[in-house]
Amino acid sequence: MKIVIAPDSFKGSLSAKEAAASIAQGFIDVLPEVEIVQLPIADGGEGTTETLVAATSGKLNSTTVAGPLGDIVNAQWGLLGNLETGVVEVASACGLDMLEPKERNPMLTSSYGLGELILAGLNQGVRHFIVGLGGSACNDGGAGMLQALGIRLLDEAGEELARGGGSLHSLNNIDISTLDFRLKDVRFEVACDVDNPLLGELGASAVFGPQKGADAQMVAELDANLEHYAKIIRKTTGKDIALTAGAGAAGGLGAAFLAFFNAELKSGIDIVLDALNLEKHLENADLLITGEGRIDSQSLHGKAPIGISKRAKCYQCPVIVIAGSVEGDVKLIQEQGIDAVYVVVSGKLSLAGALAEPSKNLTLVSRQVAKSWLQKLNS
């Protein structure tokens, strides 16, 4: 028997690699003779760079950039094994986890540091980038990134806008003549973990603003600011990206890539699974185990467990999800091709208890999964 274990990270507790090892241990305890393949995955969010670099025998690099609130931070970017493709991710430069809850303010947070990461790759000759958009702290429509790359965002007086989503209402003109000339030859594959548009009730501000520190009034203001921003973009470029699927990813960074660069928004999980050559492992697999920290309504919009389960079903491979917690109707998840869902946080174990010993608790649940699977095989 061959089992492929391919979880995403359990955010705040375990990396994808640590989660895979914890799940594998649970199966080894019950089924020691089984062949186990560990394939940590990512969907465009935190950990995408490390996952792709490891999968292609590439190289991790670091550089200093402006963090989400402008403080200097050390951020990673990757060069894949082909020595031609760079990988950058929002989470490394302007990630939500870089801020304490009391510091989170999408009126002020900026994507400027992501632009600086791209510049670091450009300086090393990279002309093809994979960009992971998950886990951002900003809601500025990618304005900060554009500023870092040379585009001038000007108010009515011709002054450069302050960084952050709160200043976009003052935008009067976008000057693209100062954009770094090297970008005309660059291709971006933008790894989206969501398919939300830029504006409206399913847009960047309404759906993701609250987790970035926005109250109801701020959400309304941020959405109005992005609507104004989209109008100026349309005036400047002729492109209407307000309702394009994925434009709302990472606080609107998806919109900026679509409007100003040679960019394609793609499923982040598909980019990663292609790099991992998942099909090779699924061809003769008997079971796929995947998972992440929380399964909820957003999991239906391009998250890792759904993306990988769809591929597994092409090979008639059963799929089991192990989640830290589940919010909402599990049936909606199972309709996406998942055979069973197991949860770490349950009536017997609180969230605090699960987080106190995440690896141990994930292994314990994995043993239960392995025992259930063995019983099914023997029945």
C-alpha distance (Angstrom), angle and dihedral (degrees) to the residues before:
residue distance angle dihedral
M1 . . .
K2 3.78 . .
I3 3.80 123.8 .
V4 3.81 123.8 -171.1
I5 3.80 113.8 -152.7
A6 3.79 110.5 -162.7
P7 3.82 115.1 159.4
D8 3.77 130.6 162.9
S9 3.80 118.0 -131.1
F10 3.80 121.2 -69.9
K11 3.78 93.0 -131.0
G12 3.77 115.5 -128.1
S13 3.79 94.0 14.3
L14 3.83 116.7 39.5
S15 3.77 136.1 18.9
A16 3.81 117.2 -131.6
K17 3.80 89.4 -102.8
E18 3.82 92.4 50.7
A19 3.80 91.5 46.2
A20 3.81 91.5 51.4
A21 3.80 90.9 50.9
S22 3.82 92.5 48.3
I23 3.80 92.7 50.0
A24 3.80 91.5 45.3
Q25 3.79 90.7 53.7
G26 3.79 91.2 55.4
F27 3.79 91.3 53.2
I28 3.79 93.4 44.4
D29 3.84 89.5 54.2
V30 3.81 90.2 57.5
L31 3.81 103.3 27.0
P32 3.81 106.3 28.8
E33 3.82 94.5 166.3
V34 3.81 95.6 54.7
E35 3.81 120.7 109.4
I36 3.80 107.7 -120.0
V37 3.80 125.1 -165.9
Q38 3.80 116.3 -166.5
L39 3.82 114.5 -152.9
P40 3.81 111.9 169.5
I41 3.80 108.6 -157.5
A42 3.80 141.0 -168.3
D43 3.79 134.2 -164.4
G44 3.79 102.8 -145.6
G45 3.77 95.3 -67.6
E46 3.77 132.1 94.1
G47 3.81 112.4 -21.7
T48 3.80 96.6 26.5
T49 3.80 93.3 114.7
E50 3.79 95.1 50.4
T51 3.81 92.3 44.0
L52 3.80 94.1 52.4
V53 3.79 94.7 41.9
A54 3.80 91.0 51.6
A55 3.82 92.2 45.8
T56 3.82 92.8 53.9
S57 3.83 100.3 34.3
G58 3.78 89.6 -114.1
K59 3.79 132.4 148.9
L60 3.79 134.0 -96.1
N61 3.81 117.0 -138.9
S62 3.77 131.5 -174.6
T63 3.78 134.6 -152.9
T64 3.79 137.5 167.1
V65 3.81 117.0 -102.0
A66 3.78 139.4 162.3
G67 3.79 111.2 -80.6
P68 3.81 122.7 -137.8
L69 3.81 92.1 -78.6
G70 3.80 95.7 36.8
D71 3.80 99.1 -95.8
I72 3.82 115.3 133.2
V73 3.80 114.0 -100.0
N74 3.79 135.8 174.1
A75 3.82 109.9 -114.0
Q76 3.80 133.0 -174.1
W77 3.77 129.6 -133.7
G78 3.77 128.2 175.6
L79 3.78 138.3 -134.0
L80 3.79 111.7 -155.2
G81 3.76 123.7 -133.0
N82 3.81 92.5 -95.8
L83 3.84 87.2 66.0
E84 3.80 88.7 -134.5
T85 3.80 106.0 78.5
G86 3.78 123.9 72.0
V87 3.79 125.5 -159.3
V88 3.79 123.3 -153.8
E89 3.77 129.6 169.1
V90 3.75 134.5 -161.5
A91 3.79 92.2 -134.7
S92 3.80 91.0 65.5
A93 3.81 96.6 50.3
C94 3.79 106.2 27.9
G95 3.78 105.3 5.0
L96 3.78 125.4 160.4
D97 3.79 91.4 -128.4
M98 3.81 89.4 61.7
L99 3.80 89.6 72.3
E100 3.77 132.8 65.7
P101 3.82 112.7 -122.8
K102 3.80 91.7 -105.8
E103 3.83 90.6 53.8
R104 3.80 95.8 54.8
N105 3.79 110.8 111.6
P106 3.83 118.6 148.3
M107 3.79 90.1 -166.5
L108 3.82 86.4 70.5
T109 3.80 107.9 23.7
S110 3.80 116.3 101.4
S111 3.80 141.5 -162.2
Y112 3.83 91.6 -140.3
G113 3.80 92.8 115.7
L114 3.80 92.2 59.0
G115 3.81 88.8 59.0
E116 3.79 89.1 52.0
L117 3.82 90.5 52.2
I118 3.80 89.3 53.2
L119 3.81 89.2 50.3
A120 3.81 89.3 53.5
G121 3.80 89.3 55.6
L122 3.80 92.3 45.5
N123 3.79 89.1 53.7
Q124 3.82 88.4 56.4
G125 3.79 92.5 51.9
V126 3.80 98.7 -99.8
R127 3.81 113.0 155.9
H128 3.80 99.3 166.7
F129 3.79 119.4 59.0
I130 3.77 133.7 -173.8
V131 3.79 107.4 -156.2
G132 3.80 122.5 -161.3
L133 3.79 110.4 -151.9
G134 3.81 102.5 -175.1
G135 3.78 127.5 110.9
S136 3.80 101.0 26.0
A137 3.79 126.0 164.7
C138 3.81 94.3 -157.6
N139 3.78 137.4 85.0
D140 3.80 99.0 -174.3
G141 3.81 100.6 117.0
G142 3.80 89.9 -114.7
A143 3.80 91.0 -63.9
G144 3.79 93.1 135.5
M145 3.80 92.1 51.0
L146 3.81 90.3 51.0
Q147 3.80 90.9 51.1
A148 3.80 91.4 51.3
L149 3.81 89.7 51.8
G150 3.79 92.9 52.9
I151 3.80 105.8 -92.9
R152 3.80 113.2 133.4
L153 3.79 118.3 -137.6
L154 3.81 106.1 -162.7
D155 3.78 135.0 -170.2
E156 3.79 125.2 -143.0
A157 3.81 91.3 -80.0
G158 3.81 91.8 52.7
E159 3.82 92.9 -107.2
E160 3.81 122.8 138.7
L161 3.81 114.1 -102.3
A162 3.78 119.3 -111.1
R163 3.80 114.0 -110.9
G164 3.79 120.8 -93.4
G165 3.77 139.2 58.6
G166 3.78 92.1 -85.6
S167 3.81 94.1 71.3
L168 3.80 99.5 53.4
H169 3.80 93.3 93.1
S170 3.82 87.1 71.3
L171 3.81 94.2 56.2
N172 3.80 112.0 123.5
N173 3.80 104.9 157.5
I174 3.80 139.5 16.8
D175 3.79 114.2 -149.9
I176 3.81 109.4 -160.6
S177 3.81 95.3 170.4
T178 3.79 90.3 91.5
L179 3.83 95.8 52.7
D180 3.81 113.0 129.9
F181 3.82 103.2 -88.1
R182 3.81 93.0 -139.3
L183 3.80 90.9 69.0
K184 3.81 92.7 73.1
D185 3.82 87.8 75.2
V186 3.80 96.2 43.6
R187 3.80 126.5 103.6
F188 3.80 120.1 -156.7
E189 3.79 125.7 -157.1
V190 3.77 101.9 -165.4
A191 3.78 112.6 -156.2
C192 3.78 108.6 -146.5
D193 3.79 122.5 -168.7
V194 3.83 91.1 -172.1
D195 3.80 137.1 39.0
N196 3.81 99.2 -147.7
P197 3.82 120.3 140.0
L198 3.80 122.2 -123.0
L199 3.81 97.4 -107.7
G200 3.78 142.8 35.6
E201 3.78 136.0 30.2
L202 3.80 91.4 -35.2
G203 3.80 93.5 39.4
A204 3.78 134.3 110.6
S205 3.80 97.4 -87.8
A206 3.81 99.9 42.2
V207 3.80 97.8 44.2
F208 3.80 103.4 33.2
G209 3.81 104.4 19.0
P210 3.83 95.4 83.9
Q211 3.81 93.8 56.4
K212 3.81 87.9 51.2
G213 3.79 92.4 55.5
A214 3.81 103.2 -87.1
D215 3.81 121.7 141.2
A216 3.82 121.8 -154.7
Q217 3.81 93.8 -85.9
M218 3.80 92.1 49.1
V219 3.81 91.4 48.5
A220 3.81 90.4 55.3
E221 3.81 91.9 46.8
L222 3.80 93.8 46.6
D223 3.80 92.0 49.3
A224 3.81 90.7 50.1
N225 3.81 90.0 48.5
L226 3.80 91.8 51.7
E227 3.80 90.3 48.3
H228 3.82 89.2 54.9
Y229 3.80 89.9 45.3
A230 3.82 90.8 52.0
K231 3.79 90.6 52.2
I232 3.82 91.9 53.2
I233 3.81 89.6 46.9
R234 3.80 90.1 52.6
K235 3.82 90.2 48.9
T236 3.83 90.8 49.5
T237 3.81 102.1 40.8
G238 3.78 105.7 16.1
K239 3.81 89.2 -123.2
D240 3.80 121.3 127.2
I241 3.80 105.4 -157.2
A242 3.81 100.7 154.7
L243 3.81 97.0 109.2
T244 3.81 100.4 26.1
A245 3.81 113.2 129.3
G246 3.80 109.3 -102.9
A247 3.82 94.6 16.8
G248 3.80 88.8 111.6
A249 3.80 94.3 55.0
A250 3.81 115.5 123.6
G251 3.79 94.0 7.0
G252 3.79 92.9 -50.8
L253 3.79 100.4 -42.1
G254 3.79 87.4 127.3
A255 3.79 88.5 62.7
A256 3.81 92.8 52.3
F257 3.80 93.0 52.4
L258 3.79 92.1 48.3
A259 3.80 93.7 47.7
F260 3.80 102.4 44.9
F261 3.81 110.9 21.7
N262 3.79 144.8 48.7
A263 3.78 90.4 -96.2
E264 3.77 138.7 150.4
L265 3.79 122.0 -161.9
K266 3.79 108.6 -139.3
S267 3.76 136.4 171.1
G268 3.79 105.6 -83.6
I269 3.76 92.1 -146.3
D270 3.82 90.9 53.1
I271 3.80 91.6 53.4
V272 3.80 90.8 51.2
L273 3.80 95.5 43.9
D274 3.80 91.0 50.5
A275 3.81 90.1 52.4
L276 3.81 90.6 48.5
N277 3.82 91.3 50.0
L278 3.78 88.6 -131.2
E279 3.80 94.6 176.5
K280 3.79 90.6 65.5
H281 3.81 89.3 60.9
L282 3.80 95.9 41.9
E283 3.80 96.2 53.1
N284 3.80 92.8 84.5
A285 3.82 101.9 15.2
D286 3.81 120.7 129.0
L287 3.80 96.4 -163.8
L288 3.80 139.8 10.7
I289 3.80 121.0 -151.6
T290 3.79 117.2 -165.6
G291 3.79 135.4 158.1
E292 3.78 150.7 144.2
G293 3.77 140.2 -153.6
R294 3.78 97.5 -84.3
I295 3.79 133.6 12.0
D296 3.82 112.1 -154.7
S297 3.79 141.6 136.3
Q298 3.81 90.9 -63.4
S299 3.80 89.5 60.5
L300 3.81 87.3 73.7
H301 3.82 91.1 61.1
G302 3.79 102.6 72.9
K303 3.80 102.6 -59.1
A304 3.80 121.2 153.9
P305 3.84 102.3 -99.1
I306 3.82 93.0 52.2
G307 3.79 94.1 44.5
I308 3.77 95.0 50.5
S309 3.81 94.4 42.8
K310 3.81 90.9 57.0
R311 3.78 90.2 56.6
A312 3.79 92.8 45.9
K313 3.78 90.9 54.6
C314 3.80 89.5 59.4
Y315 3.81 85.2 67.0
Q316 3.83 95.3 41.5
C317 3.80 87.6 -114.4
P318 3.83 115.2 154.9
V319 3.81 115.5 -122.8
I320 3.80 129.0 -148.4
V321 3.80 122.8 -174.3
I322 3.79 123.2 -153.0
A323 3.81 111.8 -164.8
G324 3.75 132.6 -179.0
S325 3.79 88.1 -133.5
V326 3.81 138.9 -13.0
E327 3.78 125.5 -138.1
G328 3.80 119.7 -169.8
D329 3.78 133.0 1.6
V330 3.81 112.8 -13.8
K331 3.82 89.6 -160.0
L332 3.81 89.8 69.5
I333 3.80 88.8 58.0
Q334 3.79 94.1 45.7
E335 3.80 90.3 52.1
Q336 3.80 86.9 66.4
G337 3.80 91.3 69.5
I338 3.80 101.3 -81.4
D339 3.79 116.0 136.0
A340 3.80 99.7 -160.6
V341 3.80 140.8 -0.2
Y342 3.80 124.3 -149.4
V343 3.81 123.9 -170.3
V344 3.79 130.4 -150.7
V345 3.81 95.1 -159.4
S346 3.81 107.6 62.7
G347 3.77 140.9 138.8
K348 3.79 89.5 -70.3
L349 3.81 96.0 47.3
S350 3.80 126.9 42.5
L351 3.79 125.0 -147.5
A352 3.80 90.3 -107.2
G353 3.78 90.4 51.0
A354 3.78 92.3 48.8
L355 3.80 92.4 50.3
A356 3.81 92.6 47.7
E357 3.81 91.2 68.0
P358 3.81 105.9 10.5
S359 3.79 98.5 164.8
K360 3.79 94.2 47.3
N361 3.80 93.3 47.1
L362 3.79 93.2 47.4
T363 3.80 89.7 51.4
L364 3.82 90.8 50.2
V365 3.80 92.1 53.3
S366 3.81 89.9 45.4
R367 3.79 89.8 56.4
Q368 3.80 88.9 55.0
V369 3.80 89.7 50.4
A370 3.80 91.2 49.5
K371 3.82 92.2 49.3
S372 3.80 91.4 49.1
W373 3.78 91.0 48.8
L374 3.80 91.4 49.5
Q375 3.81 91.0 50.3
K376 3.80 90.1 50.6
L377 3.79 91.4 51.5
N378 3.81 91.5 49.3
S379 3.79 96.1 45.7
